[in-house]
């Protein structure tokens, strides 16, 4: 059954090339200054910054536009404390017995441990849930029916990327945190059966003495394969 054809005029702002370059370079400079932060201060973050970042994430493309995500934003100290306790309990088991030597060695440059004090210090934690399937109330029977969600992992991954970019652009620091397993989050936050914790994003300002590992990003040569026609003017050196 074919759905309604695209019939809505596209709003598209055609930019001058110079303006395109300016925006592209500004965004590149901004995003390259992003670092994952694990030492936070308790300095408060206005709610609107959190809300706007979630609106940006919610504008992400998704499979069949199903928007298979829920963002839980937490500033309540008691809930943050419960999250820290539960996350540390899981992380402690992971670091002490679940993670392989190879994994622990890969994490060594980051200096992470099972202790997660930042979960209580940060003003906000955003927990992102992926809806593994949709739930719809059947008006006839009054029963909840499941329906398939397409590409939910990819969709939520894209939304989280946009969330992180938006928070960074607003001058906030984040850590992309995935205590494993994360099942405790759905229970603790009272989420419905179709929601799986995808990632936790503590948000705030870095502690004044925050330090980060000396790491680098791969060079463009290592990550980009560019295929152009031989006579493409972009190809002439
Ligand atoms: N989730 C653990 C371990 C961890 C795993 C990876 I892969 C990282 O890039 C960082 C940490 C933790 O948060 O400590």
Boltz pocket constraint, residues with backbone or C-beta under 6 A from the ligand:
constraints:
  - pocket:
      binder: B
      contacts: [[A, 91], [A, 107], [A, 110], [A, 112], [A, 113], [A, 114], [A, 176], [A, 177], [A, 178], [A, 179], [A, 180]]
      max_distance: 6.0
